[in-house]
Every structure is written in structure tokens, then in C-alpha cells.
Amino acid sequence: IMDALYQKQILDYAQRSRASLPLDQPTHTATLDNPTCGDRVDISLEVVSQKVKNIGVRVRGCALCEAGAGLAIEIFIGQNDQTVRQLTDEFSDWLTGHGADAPTPQMQHFTPVQSIRNRHKCVLLSCHATLKALSA
């Protein structure tokens, strides 16, 4: 039952990213590819007063890549670049088994992915694309 719940949450995040549209007038953009599996994320951000006000994303990739983008939309809005970096680092550490608890309740939904090392990059691609956009 727990796996089914996590599966539903991950699919909900994937759906959220599919419903996202690129922003008309972004202040920051980035594209990131995962050469291993062919996933690609185009991210557009609206940053106001050093905080992410809006995120648009287009994912061409697997459901886990889409789910990672949905998570990014949910947790990065309202955050500054330092917090985005911290959340990304903590999520990456936790995903790879170096943290006892998920950094946020939303990240907890990705527990089943912890044991699938070759999919960590898929889940994290949108987080890294957001960081790339913010540092551009």
C-alpha cells in the first residue's frame, strides 16, 4: 500500500510538470540534458526581489524526470537562490542515502527512488536546471 501511495504522489508530480507552461517573459532560463537517458528539461523562471516567483518547465523525458520537475515547481517558488541550492543539495544527499530524513515532506514521496541509483539524475535534473538558470 505504501508503494502505491508513493507511486500516486510521483505520478501527481509528473502530471503537474506536464501541465506547466514555459513563462512568457522569464527573467532566467536554462536547458539541461541527461546524456545517459536522453531526458531534457527547459526551465524558465520569474525572479522578483531575489526570490523565485514563478516557474515554467518543459520536460522531454521519463515520468521520474517529470515528477522531479513537478517537485521543483512546488518547493522552489518563494525561495532565493541559496535556499534552492540548499534544498537541491539536501535532496541529492537524502536520495543517495546520506540523510536520515527527507529534507521536506514533499521529497519523502521519492523514497522508492532511493534504491534505484541510475534514476537519481532523472529526478534531480529539474533541480539542477533551476540552479543553472539562477546562476546564469
N, CA, C and O atoms as CSV, one atom per row, in Angstrom:
chain,resi,resn,atom,element,x,y,z
A,1,ILE,N,N,0.846,-1.208,0.000
A,1,ILE,CA,C,0.000,0.000,0.000
A,1,ILE,C,C,0.880,1.256,0.000
A,1,ILE,O,O,0.578,2.231,-0.688
A,2,MET,N,N,1.959,1.223,0.770
A,2,MET,CA,C,2.845,2.379,0.832
A,2,MET,C,C,3.419,2.686,-0.551
A,2,MET,O,O,3.448,3.843,-0.971
A,3,ASP,N,N,3.880,1.642,-1.263
A,3,ASP,CA,C,4.422,1.839,-2.604
A,3,ASP,C,C,3.396,2.452,-3.540
A,3,ASP,O,O,3.727,3.311,-4.358
A,4,ALA,N,N,2.154,2.012,-3.418
A,4,ALA,CA,C,1.081,2.541,-4.263
A,4,ALA,C,C,0.860,4.019,-3.983
A,4,ALA,O,O,0.648,4.805,-4.906
A,5,LEU,N,N,0.910,4.397,-2.706
A,5,LEU,CA,C,0.736,5.802,-2.331
A,5,LEU,C,C,1.865,6.643,-2.929
A,5,LEU,O,O,1.621,7.685,-3.536
A,6,TYR,N,N,3.095,6.177,-2.749
A,6,TYR,CA,C,4.230,6.905,-3.301
A,6,TYR,C,C,4.116,6.999,-4.816
A,6,TYR,O,O,4.386,8.044,-5.408
A,7,GLN,N,N,3.714,5.897,-5.433
A,7,GLN,CA,C,3.572,5.871,-6.886
A,7,GLN,C,C,2.577,6.934,-7.344
A,7,GLN,O,O,2.827,7.651,-8.312
A,8,LYS,N,N,1.446,7.030,-6.640
A,8,LYS,CA,C,0.422,8.021,-6.986
A,8,LYS,C,C,0.977,9.432,-6.827
A,8,LYS,O,O,0.763,10.284,-7.689
A,9,GLN,N,N,1.683,9.683,-5.736
A,9,GLN,CA,C,2.250,11.011,-5.499
A,9,GLN,C,C,3.256,11.367,-6.598
A,9,GLN,O,O,3.259,12.493,-7.098
A,10,ILE,N,N,4.099,10.416,-6.970
A,10,ILE,CA,C,5.085,10.667,-8.020
A,10,ILE,C,C,4.377,10.973,-9.339
A,10,ILE,O,O,4.775,11.885,-10.064
A,11,LEU,N,N,3.334,10.212,-9.647
A,11,LEU,CA,C,2.575,10.467,-10.880
A,11,LEU,C,C,1.863,11.817,-10.828
A,11,LEU,O,O,1.726,12.486,-11.852
A,12,ASP,N,N,1.409,12.220,-9.636
A,12,ASP,CA,C,0.788,13.544,-9.478
A,12,ASP,C,C,1.802,14.652,-9.778
A,12,ASP,O,O,1.471,15.637,-10.439
A,13,TYR,N,N,3.041,14.489,-9.289
A,13,TYR,CA,C,4.088,15.469,-9.583
A,13,TYR,C,C,4.386,15.499,-11.082
A,13,TYR,O,O,4.581,16.569,-11.659
A,14,ALA,N,N,4.420,14.331,-11.705
A,14,ALA,CA,C,4.674,14.258,-13.144
A,14,ALA,C,C,3.575,15.001,-13.907
A,14,ALA,O,O,3.856,15.734,-14.855
A,15,GLN,N,N,2.331,14.808,-13.489
A,15,GLN,CA,C,1.196,15.486,-14.122
A,15,GLN,C,C,1.321,17.001,-13.954
A,15,GLN,O,O,1.017,17.763,-14.872
A,16,ARG,N,N,1.764,17.424,-12.787
A,16,ARG,CA,C,1.921,18.859,-12.524
A,16,ARG,C,C,2.936,19.481,-13.481
A,16,ARG,O,O,2.733,20.592,-13.970
A,17,SER,N,N,4.013,18.773,-13.745
A,17,SER,CA,C,5.006,19.332,-14.672
A,17,SER,C,C,4.473,19.338,-16.099
A,17,SER,O,O,4.764,20.259,-16.863
A,18,ARG,N,N,3.689,18.313,-16.469
A,18,ARG,CA,C,3.110,18.290,-17.818
A,18,ARG,C,C,2.127,19.432,-18.022
A,18,ARG,O,O,1.944,19.901,-19.145
A,19,ALA,N,N,1.493,19.883,-16.948
A,19,ALA,CA,C,0.519,20.975,-17.031
A,19,ALA,C,C,1.197,22.348,-17.041
A,19,ALA,O,O,0.562,23.359,-17.341
A,20,SER,N,N,2.487,22.374,-16.712
A,20,SER,CA,C,3.224,23.640,-16.641
A,20,SER,C,C,3.529,24.153,-18.050
A,20,SER,O,O,3.786,23.379,-18.972
A,21,LEU,N,N,3.493,25.459,-18.185
A,21,LEU,CA,C,3.824,26.089,-19.463
A,21,LEU,C,C,5.062,26.957,-19.292
A,21,LEU,O,O,5.271,27.536,-18.226
A,22,PRO,N,N,5.894,27.055,-20.342
A,22,PRO,CA,C,7.023,27.983,-20.261
A,22,PRO,C,C,6.504,29.408,-20.009
A,22,PRO,O,O,5.436,29.770,-20.501
A,23,LEU,N,N,7.235,30.195,-19.266
A,23,LEU,CA,C,6.818,31.559,-18.955
A,23,LEU,C,C,6.988,32.459,-20.181
A,23,LEU,O,O,7.928,32.292,-20.958
A,24,ASP,N,N,6.072,33.412,-20.343
A,24,ASP,CA,C,6.124,34.338,-21.481
A,24,ASP,C,C,7.332,35.263,-21.412
A,24,ASP,O,O,8.010,35.491,-22.413
A,25,GLN,N,N,7.595,35.795,-20.214
A,25,GLN,CA,C,8.711,36.733,-20.064
A,25,GLN,C,C,9.576,36.350,-18.865
A,25,GLN,O,O,9.573,37.034,-17.841
A,26,PRO,N,N,10.310,35.258,-19.002
A,26,PRO,CA,C,11.140,34.820,-17.874
A,26,PRO,C,C,12.318,35.759,-17.642
A,26,PRO,O,O,12.803,36.408,-18.569
A,27,THR,N,N,12.766,35.820,-16.401
A,27,THR,CA,C,13.977,36.576,-16.092
A,27,THR,C,C,15.206,35.670,-16.184
A,27,THR,O,O,16.324,36.153,-16.367
A,28,HIS,N,N,14.998,34.361,-16.059
A,28,HIS,CA,C,16.084,33.382,-16.093
A,28,HIS,C,C,15.600,32.131,-16.828
A,28,HIS,O,O,14.454,31.711,-16.668
A,29,THR,N,N,16.489,31.542,-17.636
A,29,THR,CA,C,16.154,30.286,-18.310
A,29,THR,C,C,17.375,29.376,-18.343
A,29,THR,O,O,18.513,29.834,-18.242
A,30,ALA,N,N,17.119,28.085,-18.487
A,30,ALA,CA,C,18.204,27.119,-18.669
A,30,ALA,C,C,17.637,25.854,-19.287
A,30,ALA,O,O,16.459,25.531,-19.133
A,31,THR,N,N,18.503,25.155,-19.983
A,31,THR,CA,C,18.180,23.837,-20.519
A,31,THR,C,C,19.254,22.891,-20.017
A,31,THR,O,O,20.443,23.211,-20.030
A,32,LEU,N,N,18.820,21.730,-19.577
A,32,LEU,CA,C,19.766,20.735,-19.088
A,32,LEU,C,C,19.382,19.374,-19.658
A,32,LEU,O,O,18.209,19.002,-19.691
A,33,ASP,N,N,20.396,18.644,-20.103
A,33,ASP,CA,C,20.188,17.311,-20.662
A,33,ASP,C,C,20.826,16.274,-19.755
A,33,ASP,O,O,21.831,16.534,-19.094
A,34,ASN,N,N,20.224,15.099,-19.739
A,34,ASN,CA,C,20.845,13.943,-19.106
A,34,ASN,C,C,21.285,13.034,-20.248
A,34,ASN,O,O,20.467,12.291,-20.791
A,35,PRO,N,N,22.576,13.081,-20.625
A,35,PRO,CA,C,23.032,12.306,-21.774
A,35,PRO,C,C,22.870,10.800,-21.588
A,35,PRO,O,O,22.795,10.061,-22.569
A,36,THR,N,N,22.817,10.342,-20.347
A,36,THR,CA,C,22.688,8.914,-20.073
A,36,THR,C,C,21.388,8.346,-20.612
A,36,THR,O,O,21.372,7.263,-21.198
A,37,CYS,N,N,20.281,9.089,-20.410
A,37,CYS,CA,C,18.978,8.541,-20.805
A,37,CYS,C,C,18.225,9.411,-21.810
A,37,CYS,O,O,17.170,9.011,-22.302
A,38,GLY,N,N,18.752,10.593,-22.118
A,38,GLY,CA,C,18.107,11.444,-23.109
A,38,GLY,C,C,17.075,12.418,-22.557
A,38,GLY,O,O,16.436,13.136,-23.326
A,39,ASP,N,N,16.901,12.454,-21.230
A,39,ASP,CA,C,15.973,13.424,-20.639
A,39,ASP,C,C,16.466,14.840,-20.914
A,39,ASP,O,O,17.669,15.096,-20.956
A,40,ARG,N,N,15.511,15.757,-21.100
A,40,ARG,CA,C,15.854,17.162,-21.282
A,40,ARG,C,C,14.837,18.014,-20.532
A,40,ARG,O,O,13.634,17.760,-20.587
A,41,VAL,N,N,15.336,19.026,-19.833
A,41,VAL,CA,C,14.484,19.960,-19.102
A,41,VAL,C,C,14.784,21.376,-19.574
A,41,VAL,O,O,15.933,21.818,-19.568
A,42,ASP,N,N,13.727,22.083,-19.984
A,42,ASP,CA,C,13.815,23.525,-20.255
A,42,ASP,C,C,13.083,24.202,-19.107
A,42,ASP,O,O,11.905,23.939,-18.864
A,43,ILE,N,N,13.793,25.076,-18.407
A,43,ILE,CA,C,13.175,25.736,-17.256
A,43,ILE,C,C,13.171,27.234,-17.484
A,43,ILE,O,O,14.152,27.796,-17.972
A,44,SER,N,N,12.078,27.878,-17.133
A,44,SER,CA,C,12.005,29.336,-17.204
A,44,SER,C,C,11.524,29.841,-15.847
A,44,SER,O,O,10.574,29.318,-15.264
A,45,LEU,N,N,12.205,30.864,-15.369
A,45,LEU,CA,C,11.917,31.400,-14.038
A,45,LEU,C,C,11.576,32.876,-14.124
A,45,LEU,O,O,12.096,33.610,-14.965
A,46,GLU,N,N,10.691,33.287,-13.234
A,46,GLU,CA,C,10.464,34.703,-12.996
A,46,GLU,C,C,10.971,34.964,-11.585
A,46,GLU,O,O,10.403,34.474,-10.608
A,47,VAL,N,N,12.044,35.741,-11.489
A,47,VAL,CA,C,12.645,36.051,-10.200
A,47,VAL,C,C,12.386,37.518,-9.895
A,47,VAL,O,O,12.727,38.398,-10.685
A,48,VAL,N,N,11.782,37.769,-8.748
A,48,VAL,CA,C,11.473,39.130,-8.309
A,48,VAL,C,C,12.019,39.299,-6.901
A,48,VAL,O,O,11.776,38.463,-6.032
A,49,SER,N,N,12.763,40.387,-6.672
A,49,SER,CA,C,13.378,40.655,-5.366
A,49,SER,C,C,14.163,39.441,-4.862
A,49,SER,O,O,14.076,39.070,-3.692
A,50,GLN,N,N,14.920,38.842,-5.758
A,50,GLN,CA,C,15.789,37.703,-5.471
A,50,GLN,C,C,15.068,36.421,-5.051
A,50,GLN,O,O,15.697,35.499,-4.533
A,51,LYS,N,N,13.752,36.360,-5.272
A,51,LYS,CA,C,13.013,35.141,-4.960
A,51,LYS,C,C,12.320,34.624,-6.214
A,51,LYS,O,O,11.873,35.400,-7.058
A,52,VAL,N,N,12.237,33.293,-6.321
A,52,VAL,CA,C,11.554,32.668,-7.449
A,52,VAL,C,C,10.055,32.905,-7.277
A,52,VAL,O,O,9.433,32.411,-6.336
A,53,LYS,N,N,9.495,33.669,-8.206
A,53,LYS,CA,C,8.067,33.982,-8.128
A,53,LYS,C,C,7.241,32.992,-8.946
A,53,LYS,O,O,6.114,32.662,-8.579
A,54,ASN,N,N,7.815,32.520,-10.062
A,54,ASN,CA,C,7.072,31.617,-10.932
A,54,ASN,C,C,8.062,30.717,-11.674
A,54,ASN,O,O,9.190,31.117,-11.962
A,55,ILE,N,N,7.617,29.491,-11.978
A,55,ILE,CA,C,8.445,28.526,-12.694
A,55,ILE,C,C,7.617,27.928,-13.825
A,55,ILE,O,O,6.480,27.499,-13.632
A,56,GLY,N,N,8.215,27.913,-14.996
A,56,GLY,CA,C,7.631,27.188,-16.120
A,56,GLY,C,C,8.611,26.109,-16.525
A,56,GLY,O,O,9.822,26.327,-16.502
A,57,VAL,N,N,8.103,24.960,-16.893
A,57,VAL,CA,C,9.007,23.861,-17.220
A,57,VAL,C,C,8.461,23.057,-18.395
A,57,VAL,O,O,7.253,22.868,-18.534
A,58,ARG,N,N,9.377,22.593,-19.232
A,58,ARG,CA,C,9.019,21.657,-20.296
A,58,ARG,C,C,9.994,20.496,-20.187
A,58,ARG,O,O,11.209,20.678,-20.254
A,59,VAL,N,N,9.446,19.310,-20.020
A,59,VAL,CA,C,10.267,18.114,-19.854
A,59,VAL,C,C,10.043,17.184,-21.028
A,59,VAL,O,O,8.908,16.897,-21.408
A,60,ARG,N,N,11.142,16.721,-21.595
A,60,ARG,CA,C,11.085,15.632,-22.555
A,60,ARG,C,C,11.888,14.511,-21.917
A,60,ARG,O,O,13.113,14.451,-22.022
A,61,GLY,N,N,11.155,13.627,-21.252
A,61,GLY,CA,C,11.847,12.559,-20.536
A,61,GLY,C,C,10.876,11.636,-19.841
A,61,GLY,O,O,9.674,11.645,-20.108
A,62,CYS,N,N,11.418,10.848,-18.954
A,62,CYS,CA,C,10.643,9.825,-18.263
A,62,CYS,C,C,9.745,10.435,-17.180
A,62,CYS,O,O,9.855,11.614,-16.845
A,63,ALA,N,N,8.863,9.599,-16.651
A,63,ALA,CA,C,7.937,10.047,-15.601
A,63,ALA,C,C,8.683,10.536,-14.363
A,63,ALA,O,O,8.220,11.466,-13.702
A,64,LEU,N,N,9.820,9.937,-14.036
A,64,LEU,CA,C,10.573,10.399,-12.864
A,64,LEU,C,C,11.181,11.776,-13.105
A,64,LEU,O,O,11.255,12.593,-12.188
A,65,CYS,N,N,11.614,12.032,-14.326
A,65,CYS,CA,C,12.124,13.356,-14.669
A,65,CYS,C,C,10.992,14.380,-14.577
A,65,CYS,O,O,11.180,15.477,-14.051
A,66,GLU,N,N,9.820,14.015,-15.091
A,66,GLU,CA,C,8.649,14.893,-14.997
A,66,GLU,C,C,8.261,15.122,-13.534
A,66,GLU,O,O,7.921,16.239,-13.144
A,67,ALA,N,N,8.314,14.071,-12.740
A,67,ALA,CA,C,7.954,14.189,-11.318
A,67,ALA,C,C,8.927,15.118,-10.585
A,67,ALA,O,O,8.518,15.916,-9.742
A,68,GLY,N,N,10.221,15.004,-10.917
A,68,GLY,CA,C,11.211,15.902,-10.318
A,68,GLY,C,C,10.922,17.354,-10.657
A,68,GLY,O,O,11.124,18.247,-9.834
A,69,ALA,N,N,10.444,17.584,-11.879
A,69,ALA,CA,C,10.077,18.945,-12.293
A,69,ALA,C,C,8.856,19.429,-11.517
A,69,ALA,O,O,8.801,20.588,-11.106
A,70,GLY,N,N,7.889,18.557,-11.317
A,70,GLY,CA,C,6.706,18.923,-10.521
A,70,GLY,C,C,7.085,19.264,-9.094
A,70,GLY,O,O,6.533,20.192,-8.502
A,71,LEU,N,N,8.028,18.512,-8.540
A,71,LEU,CA,C,8.527,18.791,-7.185
A,71,LEU,C,C,9.216,20.154,-7.156
A,71,LEU,O,O,8.987,20.944,-6.240
A,72,ALA,N,N,10.057,20.434,-8.148
A,72,ALA,CA,C,10.766,21.717,-8.206
A,72,ALA,C,C,9.770,22.878,-8.228
A,72,ALA,O,O,9.955,23.875,-7.531
A,73,ILE,N,N,8.715,22.741,-9.030
A,73,ILE,CA,C,7.694,23.788,-9.095
A,73,ILE,C,C,7.115,24.016,-7.696
A,73,ILE,O,O,6.930,25.156,-7.271
A,74,GLU,N,N,6.835,22.936,-6.998
A,74,GLU,CA,C,6.194,23.047,-5.691
A,74,GLU,C,C,7.102,23.636,-4.622
A,74,GLU,O,O,6.665,24.477,-3.836
A,75,ILE,N,N,8.365,23.203,-4.583
A,75,ILE,CA,C,9.207,23.611,-3.442
A,75,ILE,C,C,10.074,24.841,-3.679
A,75,ILE,O,O,10.549,25.442,-2.715
A,76,PHE,N,N,10.298,25.239,-4.945
A,76,PHE,CA,C,11.208,26.357,-5.194
A,76,PHE,C,C,10.519,27.712,-5.281
A,76,PHE,O,O,11.183,28.738,-5.134
A,77,ILE,N,N,9.215,27.752,-5.514
A,77,ILE,CA,C,8.529,29.046,-5.586
A,77,ILE,C,C,8.596,29.717,-4.211
A,77,ILE,O,O,8.280,29.110,-3.187
A,78,GLY,N,N,9.013,30.976,-4.218
A,78,GLY,CA,C,9.150,31.735,-2.978
A,78,GLY,C,C,10.537,31.662,-2.361
A,78,GLY,O,O,10.804,32.308,-1.348
A,79,GLN,N,N,11.426,30.871,-2.973
A,79,GLN,CA,C,12.769,30.682,-2.402
A,79,GLN,C,C,13.815,31.524,-3.134
A,79,GLN,O,O,13.662,31.846,-4.312
A,80,ASN,N,N,14.883,31.873,-2.406
A,80,ASN,CA,C,16.002,32.556,-3.050
A,80,ASN,C,C,17.006,31.515,-3.551
A,80,ASN,O,O,16.859,30.325,-3.273
A,81,ASP,N,N,18.023,31.964,-4.288
A,81,ASP,CA,C,18.941,31.006,-4.904
A,81,ASP,C,C,19.703,30.167,-3.885
A,81,ASP,O,O,19.996,29.000,-4.144
A,82,GLN,N,N,20.031,30.750,-2.720
A,82,GLN,CA,C,20.744,29.976,-1.697
A,82,GLN,C,C,19.876,28.834,-1.169
A,82,GLN,O,O,20.360,27.722,-0.957
A,83,THR,N,N,18.601,29.117,-0.959
A,83,THR,CA,C,17.685,28.084,-0.461
A,83,THR,C,C,17.460,27.011,-1.519
A,83,THR,O,O,17.389,25.826,-1.195
A,84,VAL,N,N,17.348,27.420,-2.790
A,84,VAL,CA,C,17.200,26.445,-3.878
A,84,VAL,C,C,18.424,25.527,-3.898
A,84,VAL,O,O,18.288,24.311,-4.033
A,85,ARG,N,N,19.615,26.106,-3.764
A,85,ARG,CA,C,20.849,25.299,-3.751
A,85,ARG,C,C,20.866,24.354,-2.549
A,85,ARG,O,O,21.207,23.179,-2.683
A,86,GLN,N,N,20.501,24.863,-1.389
A,86,GLN,CA,C,20.496,24.048,-0.168
A,86,GLN,C,C,19.499,22.890,-0.293
A,86,GLN,O,O,19.823,21.751,0.043
A,87,LEU,N,N,18.291,23.186,-0.775
A,87,LEU,CA,C,17.272,22.139,-0.944
A,87,LEU,C,C,17.732,21.083,-1.953
A,87,LEU,O,O,17.512,19.887,-1.756
A,88,THR,N,N,18.367,21.534,-3.027
A,88,THR,CA,C,18.861,20.603,-4.044
A,88,THR,C,C,19.950,19.710,-3.462
A,88,THR,O,O,19.931,18.495,-3.660
A,89,ASP,N,N,20.898,20.308,-2.745
A,89,ASP,CA,C,21.985,19.531,-2.139
A,89,ASP,C,C,21.447,18.532,-1.120
A,89,ASP,O,O,21.867,17.376,-1.095
A,90,GLU,N,N,20.514,18.983,-0.282
A,90,GLU,CA,C,19.953,18.105,0.747
A,90,GLU,C,C,19.132,16.978,0.120
A,90,GLU,O,O,19.177,15.839,0.585
A,91,PHE,N,N,18.374,17.302,-0.947
A,91,PHE,CA,C,17.576,16.294,-1.634
A,91,PHE,C,C,18.490,15.244,-2.263
A,91,PHE,O,O,18.235,14.044,-2.164
A,92,SER,N,N,19.558,15.714,-2.910
A,92,SER,CA,C,20.526,14.815,-3.539
A,92,SER,C,C,21.169,13.911,-2.487
A,92,SER,O,O,21.271,12.700,-2.686
A,93,ASP,N,N,21.597,14.492,-1.377
A,93,ASP,CA,C,22.208,13.712,-0.290
A,93,ASP,C,C,21.241,12.658,0.231
A,93,ASP,O,O,21.614,11.499,0.412
A,94,TRP,N,N,19.993,13.064,0.474
A,94,TRP,CA,C,18.998,12.147,1.012
A,94,TRP,C,C,18.690,11.039,0.007
A,94,TRP,O,O,18.584,9.868,0.374
A,95,LEU,N,N,18.547,11.416,-1.257
A,95,LEU,CA,C,18.219,10.447,-2.300
A,95,LEU,C,C,19.299,9.366,-2.389
A,95,LEU,O,O,18.997,8.196,-2.623
A,96,THR,N,N,20.550,9.764,-2.201
A,96,THR,CA,C,21.662,8.817,-2.299
A,96,THR,C,C,21.956,8.120,-0.971
A,96,THR,O,O,22.950,7.404,-0.845
A,97,GLY,N,N,21.088,8.334,0.017
A,97,GLY,CA,C,21.203,7.606,1.270
A,97,GLY,C,C,22.089,8.232,2.314
A,97,GLY,O,O,22.475,7.568,3.276
A,98,HIS,N,N,22.427,9.513,2.145
A,98,HIS,CA,C,23.315,10.171,3.102
A,98,HIS,C,C,22.563,11.022,4.122
A,98,HIS,O,O,23.184,11.700,4.941
A,99,GLY,N,N,21.250,10.991,4.080
A,99,GLY,CA,C,20.464,11.742,5.059
A,99,GLY,C,C,19.382,10.838,5.612
A,99,GLY,O,O,18.781,10.059,4.872
A,100,ALA,N,N,19.131,10.936,6.910
A,100,ALA,CA,C,18.156,10.047,7.553
A,100,ALA,C,C,16.729,10.362,7.125
A,100,ALA,O,O,15.938,9.458,6.855
A,101,ASP,N,N,16.407,11.640,7.065
A,101,ASP,CA,C,15.042,12.049,6.738
A,101,ASP,C,C,15.043,12.922,5.485
A,101,ASP,O,O,16.017,13.614,5.188
A,102,ALA,N,N,13.941,12.871,4.770
A,102,ALA,CA,C,13.795,13.741,3.603
A,102,ALA,C,C,13.805,15.194,4.074
A,102,ALA,O,O,13.196,15.513,5.095
A,103,PRO,N,N,14.486,16.078,3.347
A,103,PRO,CA,C,14.570,17.493,3.736
A,103,PRO,C,C,13.209,18.184,3.817
A,103,PRO,O,O,13.028,19.087,4.634
A,104,THR,N,N,12.258,17.776,2.991
A,104,THR,CA,C,10.905,18.343,3.049
A,104,THR,C,C,9.910,17.187,2.945
A,104,THR,O,O,10.250,16.125,2.423
A,105,PRO,N,N,8.685,17.383,3.440
A,105,PRO,CA,C,7.674,16.317,3.321
A,105,PRO,C,C,7.413,15.915,1.868
A,105,PRO,O,O,7.152,14.746,1.586
A,106,GLN,N,N,7.483,16.878,0.949
A,106,GLN,CA,C,7.236,16.568,-0.460
A,106,GLN,C,C,8.289,15.599,-1.005
A,106,GLN,O,O,7.971,14.713,-1.798
A,107,MET,N,N,9.526,15.769,-0.581
A,107,MET,CA,C,10.613,14.916,-1.073
A,107,MET,C,C,10.445,13.472,-0.605
A,107,MET,O,O,10.922,12.543,-1.256
A,108,GLN,N,N,9.768,13.291,0.522
A,108,GLN,CA,C,9.525,11.964,1.087
A,108,GLN,C,C,8.866,11.040,0.054
A,108,GLN,O,O,9.082,9.828,0.069
A,109,HIS,N,N,8.060,11.625,-0.841
A,109,HIS,CA,C,7.350,10.826,-1.846
A,109,HIS,C,C,8.304,10.102,-2.793
A,109,HIS,O,O,7.903,9.161,-3.478
A,110,PHE,N,N,9.554,10.533,-2.833
A,110,PHE,CA,C,10.535,9.928,-3.734
A,110,PHE,C,C,11.335,8.803,-3.049
A,110,PHE,O,O,12.343,8.345,-3.588
A,111,THR,N,N,10.894,8.370,-1.887
A,111,THR,CA,C,11.559,7.284,-1.160
A,111,THR,C,C,11.807,6.049,-2.027
A,111,THR,O,O,12.900,5.488,-1.957
A,112,PRO,N,N,10.836,5.592,-2.851
A,112,PRO,CA,C,11.097,4.387,-3.662
A,112,PRO,C,C,12.254,4.551,-4.647
A,112,PRO,O,O,12.822,3.559,-5.103
A,113,VAL,N,N,12.609,5.797,-4.981
A,113,VAL,CA,C,13.667,6.039,-5.970
A,113,VAL,C,C,15.056,5.928,-5.320
A,113,VAL,O,O,16.057,5.772,-6.019
A,114,GLN,N,N,15.111,6.009,-3.987
A,114,GLN,CA,C,16.411,5.957,-3.313
A,114,GLN,C,C,17.211,4.720,-3.714
A,114,GLN,O,O,18.430,4.794,-3.865
A,115,SER,N,N,16.544,3.602,-3.884
A,115,SER,CA,C,17.243,2.349,-4.177
A,115,SER,C,C,17.555,2.178,-5.668
A,115,SER,O,O,18.199,1.202,-6.053
A,116,ILE,N,N,17.110,3.107,-6.499
A,116,ILE,CA,C,17.324,2.993,-7.951
A,116,ILE,C,C,18.330,4.066,-8.377
A,116,ILE,O,O,17.956,5.101,-8.927
A,117,ARG,N,N,19.605,3.801,-8.114
A,117,ARG,CA,C,20.652,4.811,-8.285
A,117,ARG,C,C,20.691,5.419,-9.676
A,117,ARG,O,O,20.935,6.617,-9.816
A,118,ASN,N,N,20.456,4.613,-10.712
A,118,ASN,CA,C,20.576,5.158,-12.067
A,118,ASN,C,C,19.408,6.085,-12.422
A,118,ASN,O,O,19.386,6.629,-13.526
A,119,ARG,N,N,18.450,6.278,-11.531
A,119,ARG,CA,C,17.343,7.198,-11.798
A,119,ARG,C,C,17.439,8.491,-10.980
A,119,ARG,O,O,16.614,9.389,-11.152
A,120,HIS,N,N,18.424,8.594,-10.104
A,120,HIS,CA,C,18.580,9.804,-9.285
A,120,HIS,C,C,18.757,11.042,-10.157
A,120,HIS,O,O,18.190,12.098,-9.875
A,121,LYS,N,N,19.548,10.903,-11.220
A,121,LYS,CA,C,19.806,12.035,-12.109
A,121,LYS,C,C,18.508,12.518,-12.761
A,121,LYS,O,O,18.311,13.717,-12.959
A,122,CYS,N,N,17.632,11.575,-13.091
A,122,CYS,CA,C,16.334,11.920,-13.702
A,122,CYS,C,C,15.527,12.817,-12.752
A,122,CYS,O,O,15.005,13.859,-13.147
A,123,VAL,N,N,15.444,12.384,-11.510
A,123,VAL,CA,C,14.658,13.118,-10.517
A,123,VAL,C,C,15.269,14.494,-10.244
A,123,VAL,O,O,14.543,15.467,-10.042
A,124,LEU,N,N,16.588,14.573,-10.238
A,124,LEU,CA,C,17.284,15.814,-9.862
A,124,LEU,C,C,17.498,16.791,-11.024
A,124,LEU,O,O,17.937,17.919,-10.801
A,125,LEU,N,N,17.196,16.376,-12.256
A,125,LEU,CA,C,17.523,17.204,-13.419
A,125,LEU,C,C,16.891,18.596,-13.357
A,125,LEU,O,O,17.551,19.584,-13.679
A,126,SER,N,N,15.634,18.688,-12.952
A,126,SER,CA,C,14.969,19.996,-12.875
A,126,SER,C,C,15.539,20.864,-11.757
A,126,SER,O,O,15.608,22.085,-11.890
A,127,CYS,N,N,15.944,20.237,-10.662
A,127,CYS,CA,C,16.594,20.996,-9.583
A,127,CYS,C,C,17.885,21.613,-10.100
A,127,CYS,O,O,18.168,22.785,-9.852
A,128,HIS,N,N,18.667,20.812,-10.823
A,128,HIS,CA,C,19.936,21.317,-11.357
A,128,HIS,C,C,19.715,22.348,-12.467
A,128,HIS,O,O,20.496,23.289,-12.610
A,129,ALA,N,N,18.655,22.169,-13.245
A,129,ALA,CA,C,18.336,23.163,-14.280
A,129,ALA,C,C,17.938,24.492,-13.629
A,129,ALA,O,O,18.280,25.561,-14.133
A,130,THR,N,N,17.222,24.420,-12.518
A,130,THR,CA,C,16.834,25.641,-11.798
A,130,THR,C,C,18.080,26.366,-11.288
A,130,THR,O,O,18.189,27.587,-11.406
A,131,LEU,N,N,19.007,25.612,-10.729
A,131,LEU,CA,C,20.268,26.209,-10.240
A,131,LEU,C,C,21.040,26.843,-11.393
A,131,LEU,O,O,21.588,27.937,-11.255
A,132,LYS,N,N,21.081,26.150,-12.532
A,132,LYS,CA,C,21.792,26.675,-13.703
A,132,LYS,C,C,21.157,27.995,-14.152
A,132,LYS,O,O,21.860,28.952,-14.476
A,133,ALA,N,N,19.823,28.034,-14.168
A,133,ALA,CA,C,19.117,29.265,-14.581
A,133,ALA,C,C,19.419,30.402,-13.604
A,133,ALA,O,O,19.659,31.536,-14.020
A,134,LEU,N,N,19.406,30.096,-12.311
A,134,LEU,CA,C,19.628,31.132,-11.308
A,134,LEU,C,C,21.061,31.662,-11.327
A,134,LEU,O,O,21.306,32.805,-10.941
A,135,SER,N,N,22.002,30.837,-11.773
A,135,SER,CA,C,23.403,31.276,-11.761
A,135,SER,C,C,23.821,31.885,-13.089
A,135,SER,O,O,24.952,32.354,-13.226
A,136,ALA,N,N,22.926,31.884,-14.071
A,136,ALA,CA,C,23.278,32.417,-15.382
A,136,ALA,C,C,23.317,33.944,-15.380
A,136,ALA,O,O,23.599,34.555,-16.411
